[in-house]
Amino acid sequence: MSQVVWNSHSKDSFNRNWNDFLLNFGLADNKWLSDLYEDRSLIQFIKQYDNCLRSREQAERESDAVDFHTVIPCATKSSIEAQFQDAYTHQKFREVQAQFRGKANCITRLTNSALGYSVYEVGEQVSSSIFNKFVVTYDSVVAEVKCQYLLFESRGILCRHALSILSFEQVSQVSPRYILERWSKKVKRRHTHMKSSHDEPLMEPRSKRFDQLVFRSQNICEFASESKELTTILHRAYDNVMAEMEFLKAKKKGTSSLSHEDANLESVNELQSPPRIRTRGRPKNMLGSKLDKQIANATKKKKTKVLSEVKVMFFKFVAIEFIFLVNSLANM
């Protein structure tokens, strides 16, 4: 079985060798081996997942580029619509525009007002003879609008009824609370730090640092969650570290953002050592010697890492084979 797994160099040869293996040993009806054969599809699933992830990342990059370099014209003359046009992605702005267009079917009537707090009844014409009515309140002191339709609470955008009231109140700019960061074209995609197998060789230094931080913070969080006292200590440490990092970031603002960590040995590998010229009375070229040692050490680390990963994979496979074999013998 090991020969079949390790010495089959293509999908067709593996299938052919596997079938021969089953026939030669009379194992065609063995359930354990059948399940083991079916599990090979997990590898294909991982590859397909990586491809889907790569396609999604590429689509998001293209969408970001479109959002930043193109503009969807406003459907109305409203300065509030222009506010959303400047802030939101194209996809979300189109949803907002649909509400601005629907505002044309709304009729506003003030029912009560006192101390800057007003209650409106908005009738929306849905057919030639049918009107749906909604109660909308507006607090001019805190610039807050609420509608019975609850579209903002459910989908994060203001409904046409609320927009009608803002227009009636001659509001030129909505409160920042109604412009959600998650729909902003300027939001930083935190999930792009997540890596998949296809981008390992091209991973940026920031993504590598992110992976290391996630790994270490997960261990710390698991340890601290054991008690309330440990959790309090970790919260206090987080606050202190955050304050220190913000201070350092503010101090370095305006200087070069490239850190010494970004200049790693992988970029040094692309450099050529300076020519060595033998002349009397001159010292040896220490720069070239130091660079050669750095390159050699980096290459040695890479080879060691690859060999370690191969060994781990091999021993995992052997362990799995052994466990399955023991279980099979126990069930016979």
BELGI-V735269 format. One record per residue. N is the residue number from 1. RES is the residue in three letters. SS is DSSP state (2 for helix, 1 for strand, 0 for the rest). PHI is phi as a letter, one per 20 degrees, with the letter a starting at -180 (999 if undefined). D_FIRST is the distance of its C-alpha to the first C-alpha in Angstrom with 2 decimals. Layout:
n,res,ss,phi,d_first
N,RES,SS,PHI,D_FIRST
N,RES,SS,PHI,D_FIRST
//
This chain:
n,res,ss,phi,d_first
1,MET,0,999,0.00
2,SER,2,f,3.81
3,GLN,2,f,5.35
4,VAL,2,f,5.10
5,VAL,2,f,6.29
6,TRP,2,e,8.65
7,ASN,2,d,9.88
8,SER,0,e,10.73
9,HIS,0,e,14.39
10,SER,0,b,15.71
11,LYS,2,f,15.41
12,ASP,2,f,16.01
13,SER,2,f,13.49
14,PHE,2,f,10.70
15,ASN,2,f,12.19
16,ARG,2,f,12.59
17,ASN,2,f,9.17
18,TRP,2,f,7.84
19,ASN,2,f,10.85
20,ASP,2,f,10.44
21,PHE,2,f,7.14
22,LEU,2,f,9.28
23,LEU,2,f,12.29
24,ASN,2,f,11.35
25,PHE,0,d,10.56
26,GLY,0,m,13.25
27,LEU,0,d,11.56
28,ALA,0,f,13.44
29,ASP,0,d,15.79
30,ASN,0,f,13.67
31,LYS,2,f,15.34
32,TRP,2,f,13.11
33,LEU,2,f,10.11
34,SER,2,f,12.95
35,ASP,2,f,14.38
36,LEU,2,f,11.36
37,TYR,2,f,11.28
38,GLU,2,f,15.03
39,ASP,0,f,15.06
40,ARG,0,f,13.94
41,SER,2,f,17.60
42,LEU,2,f,18.81
43,ILE,2,f,18.22
44,GLN,2,f,20.33
45,PHE,2,f,22.85
46,ILE,2,f,23.29
47,LYS,2,f,23.95
48,GLN,2,f,26.40
49,TYR,2,f,28.04
50,ASP,2,f,28.58
51,ASN,2,f,30.10
52,CYS,2,f,32.35
53,LEU,2,f,33.42
54,ARG,2,f,34.26
55,SER,2,f,36.22
56,ARG,2,f,38.10
57,GLU,2,f,39.01
58,GLN,2,f,40.29
59,ALA,2,f,42.27
60,GLU,2,f,43.82
61,ARG,2,f,44.84
62,GLU,2,f,46.43
63,SER,2,f,48.16
64,ASP,2,f,49.51
65,ALA,2,f,50.87
66,VAL,2,f,52.60
67,ASP,2,f,54.08
68,PHE,2,e,55.55
69,HIS,2,d,56.89
70,THR,0,c,58.18
71,VAL,0,c,60.59
72,ILE,0,e,60.96
73,PRO,0,f,64.71
74,CYS,0,f,66.32
75,ALA,0,e,67.36
76,THR,0,c,70.54
77,LYS,0,e,72.99
78,SER,0,f,71.86
79,SER,2,f,71.36
80,ILE,2,f,68.84
81,GLU,2,f,66.67
82,ALA,2,f,66.93
83,GLN,2,f,65.82
84,PHE,2,f,62.60
85,GLN,2,f,62.21
86,ASP,2,f,62.22
87,ALA,2,e,59.82
88,TYR,1,e,57.20
89,THR,0,f,54.32
90,HIS,2,g,55.05
91,GLN,2,f,52.96
92,LYS,2,f,54.78
93,PHE,2,f,58.14
94,ARG,2,f,57.94
95,GLU,2,f,57.66
96,VAL,2,f,60.70
97,GLN,2,f,62.60
98,ALA,2,f,62.12
99,GLN,2,f,63.99
100,PHE,2,f,66.76
101,ARG,2,f,67.22
102,GLY,2,f,67.33
103,LYS,2,f,70.09
104,ALA,2,f,72.49
105,ASN,2,e,72.34
106,CYS,1,d,73.36
107,ILE,1,d,76.90
108,THR,1,d,77.69
109,ARG,1,c,80.34
110,LEU,1,f,81.30
111,THR,1,d,81.91
112,ASN,1,a,82.52
113,SER,1,b,82.84
114,ALA,1,a,83.87
115,LEU,0,l,83.44
116,GLY,0,n,80.91
117,TYR,1,d,78.78
118,SER,1,c,78.87
119,VAL,1,d,77.57
120,TYR,1,c,77.06
121,GLU,1,d,76.37
122,VAL,1,d,74.37
123,GLY,1,e,74.55
124,GLU,1,d,71.84
125,GLN,1,e,72.71
126,VAL,0,d,69.76
127,SER,0,b,71.85
128,SER,0,f,75.42
129,SER,0,c,76.67
130,ILE,0,d,73.98
131,PHE,1,c,73.76
132,ASN,1,e,71.26
133,LYS,1,d,72.78
134,PHE,1,c,71.13
135,VAL,1,e,72.62
136,VAL,1,c,72.11
137,THR,1,d,73.45
138,TYR,1,c,74.16
139,ASP,1,d,75.06
140,SER,0,f,76.76
141,VAL,0,f,76.95
142,VAL,0,d,73.18
143,ALA,0,l,72.40
144,GLU,1,c,70.21
145,VAL,1,c,69.80
146,LYS,1,c,68.20
147,CYS,1,c,67.77
148,GLN,0,f,67.23
149,TYR,0,f,64.60
150,LEU,0,m,62.23
151,LEU,2,f,60.35
152,PHE,2,f,60.20
153,GLU,2,f,58.80
154,SER,2,e,56.05
155,ARG,2,c,55.20
156,GLY,0,n,56.84
157,ILE,0,c,59.50
158,LEU,0,f,63.20
159,CYS,0,e,64.24
160,ARG,2,f,67.05
161,HIS,2,f,69.39
162,ALA,2,f,69.05
163,LEU,2,f,69.46
164,SER,2,f,72.64
165,ILE,2,f,74.08
166,LEU,2,f,73.24
167,SER,2,f,75.00
168,PHE,2,f,77.95
169,GLU,0,e,78.18
170,GLN,0,l,78.11
171,VAL,0,e,75.12
172,SER,0,e,74.02
173,GLN,0,c,70.89
174,VAL,0,e,68.56
175,SER,0,f,67.62
176,PRO,2,g,64.43
177,ARG,2,f,63.01
178,TYR,2,e,62.55
179,ILE,0,d,60.55
180,LEU,0,e,57.09
181,GLU,2,f,54.97
182,ARG,2,f,51.79
183,TRP,2,e,53.34
184,SER,1,f,54.79
185,LYS,0,f,53.85
186,LYS,0,e,54.16
187,VAL,0,f,51.73
188,LYS,0,e,48.92
189,ARG,0,f,45.47
190,ARG,2,f,43.90
191,HIS,2,f,40.49
192,THR,2,f,40.16
193,HIS,2,f,39.36
194,MET,0,f,36.02
195,LYS,0,d,33.30
196,SER,0,c,30.16
197,SER,2,f,27.48
198,HIS,2,f,29.48
199,ASP,2,d,32.57
200,GLU,0,g,31.30
201,PRO,0,f,32.51
202,LEU,0,d,35.83
203,MET,0,f,36.54
204,GLU,0,f,40.21
205,PRO,2,g,41.50
206,ARG,2,f,42.92
207,SER,2,f,39.57
208,LYS,2,f,37.98
209,ARG,2,f,40.87
210,PHE,2,f,40.51
211,ASP,2,f,36.85
212,GLN,2,f,37.92
213,LEU,2,f,40.84
214,VAL,2,f,38.85
215,PHE,2,f,36.36
216,ARG,2,f,39.24
217,SER,2,f,41.45
218,GLN,2,f,38.77
219,ASN,2,f,38.55
220,ILE,2,f,42.34
221,CYS,2,f,42.80
222,GLU,2,f,40.45
223,PHE,2,f,42.44
224,ALA,2,f,45.83
225,SER,0,f,45.19
226,GLU,0,f,45.23
227,SER,0,b,49.04
228,LYS,2,f,52.01
229,GLU,2,f,53.41
230,LEU,2,f,50.30
231,THR,2,f,50.18
232,THR,2,f,53.85
233,ILE,2,f,53.24
234,LEU,2,f,50.46
235,HIS,2,g,52.71
236,ARG,2,f,55.49
237,ALA,2,f,53.28
238,TYR,2,g,52.03
239,ASP,2,f,55.66
240,ASN,2,f,56.71
241,VAL,2,f,53.85
242,MET,2,f,54.48
243,ALA,2,f,58.18
244,GLU,2,f,57.47
245,MET,2,f,55.11
246,GLU,2,f,57.62
247,PHE,2,f,60.36
248,LEU,2,f,58.39
249,LYS,2,f,57.46
250,ALA,2,f,61.11
251,LYS,2,f,62.22
252,LYS,0,e,59.99
253,LYS,0,f,60.90
254,GLY,0,n,62.29
255,THR,0,e,60.50
256,SER,0,f,57.45
257,SER,0,e,54.35
258,LEU,0,e,52.00
259,SER,0,e,50.87
260,HIS,0,f,49.82
261,GLU,0,f,46.29
262,ASP,0,f,45.93
263,ALA,0,e,46.60
264,ASN,0,e,43.23
265,LEU,2,f,41.78
266,GLU,2,f,39.85
267,SER,2,f,43.24
268,VAL,2,f,44.45
269,ASN,0,f,41.69
270,GLU,0,e,43.48
271,LEU,0,e,46.70
272,GLN,0,d,47.80
273,SER,0,f,49.36
274,PRO,0,f,53.10
275,PRO,0,f,54.26
276,ARG,0,e,55.14
277,ILE,0,d,58.56
278,ARG,0,e,59.77
279,THR,0,c,63.40
280,ARG,0,f,65.57
281,GLY,0,m,66.49
282,ARG,0,d,63.82
283,PRO,0,f,60.99
284,LYS,0,f,57.31
285,ASN,0,f,55.65
286,MET,2,f,54.29
287,LEU,2,f,53.07
288,GLY,2,f,50.71
289,SER,2,f,49.45
290,LYS,2,f,48.81
291,LEU,2,f,47.01
292,ASP,2,f,44.76
293,LYS,2,f,43.79
294,GLN,2,f,43.06
295,ILE,2,f,40.85
296,ALA,2,f,39.02
297,ASN,2,f,38.50
298,ALA,2,f,37.26
299,THR,2,f,34.78
300,LYS,2,f,33.57
301,LYS,2,f,33.11
302,LYS,2,f,31.11
303,LYS,2,f,28.76
304,THR,2,f,28.42
305,LYS,2,f,27.74
306,VAL,2,f,24.99
307,LEU,2,f,23.30
308,SER,2,f,23.71
309,GLU,2,f,22.18
310,VAL,2,f,19.08
311,LYS,2,f,18.82
312,VAL,2,f,19.39
313,MET,2,g,16.68
314,PHE,2,f,14.14
315,PHE,2,f,15.44
316,LYS,2,f,15.59
317,PHE,2,f,11.92
318,VAL,2,f,11.27
319,ALA,2,f,14.14
320,ILE,2,f,13.02
321,GLU,2,f,9.73
322,PHE,2,f,12.19
323,ILE,2,f,14.80
324,PHE,2,f,12.93
325,LEU,2,f,11.82
326,VAL,2,f,15.49
327,ASN,2,f,16.85
328,SER,2,f,14.98
329,LEU,2,f,16.37
330,ALA,2,f,19.70
331,ASN,2,e,20.02
332,MET,0,f,19.43
//
